[in-house]
């Protein structure tokens, strides 16, 4: 008796078209990864704070980022006008 060849789950000659990823989706993916990295870094800062006994380390880093962002807004002319 001849053995039957099992067919693979893929159909030969079938072209699969991958959907195009928009620039906005790429930006959102990159932002999500960056936010994940930032959250990991802040967790590490909390751990360093606990291990070294230096109080307020994560808060000082947040303040430094906030000041840097405010300066960037001023340089770009984005600050609110009263």
N, C-alpha and C positions, 0 to 999 in steps of 0.2 A: 504494500500500500504506500502511495506517495504521501509525504507530509505536506500539508497546506502551509504556505507561507502566511504568517500573520501580518496583517496590514498595520502600518503605523497609524497613530492618531492624526498625523498631519496628511493632508491631501496633497499629492504632488501637483505642482503647477499652480497652487493657490498663492496669490500675491496678497500679503497683508499690508495694508496701508496704515501707518502710524499717524495719529492725529498730530497736527502741528501745535507746538507749544507756543503760546503767545508771549510777547515780551512782558506783559503784565504778570502772567503766571510765573515766568522766570524770576521776576522781581519779587513776587510774593514768596516763592520758594527760598530765594536768597535771604529775604528778610526773616523768614521763619527760622532758617539755620542760624542767622546772626543772633536772633533773640535767644535761641537755645544755647548758643555759646556764651552769651552775656549772662544768662541765668546760671550756667555752670560756673562761670567766673565768680559771680556773687556768692554762690554756695562755698566756693573755695576760700573766698575772703572771710566768710563767717567762720569757717573751720580754722583759718589762720588766726583769727581774732580769739577763738577759744583756746587754741594751743599756746599762743604767746601771751595772752592776757591783755593785749592792746585793745582797749574799748573804743568803739566808734569807727573802726576801719571801714566797714561797708558804707556807713553814712558819709564819711569823708570822700570816698570814691564817687558816690552819687552826687555830692555837692560839686565836686570837680567836673563831672560830666555836665551837670546842669549849667555851671558857669561857662564851660566851653561852648555849649549849644547856644546860650544867650549871646556870647560874643559873635558866633557865626551868624546869628540872626541880625545883629547890629551891622556887621560888615556887609551882609547881603541886602540890607535895607528892608528887612521883613518885620522890624519891630513895630508895635502898635503906635500909631500917632494919636495924640490926644487933642 
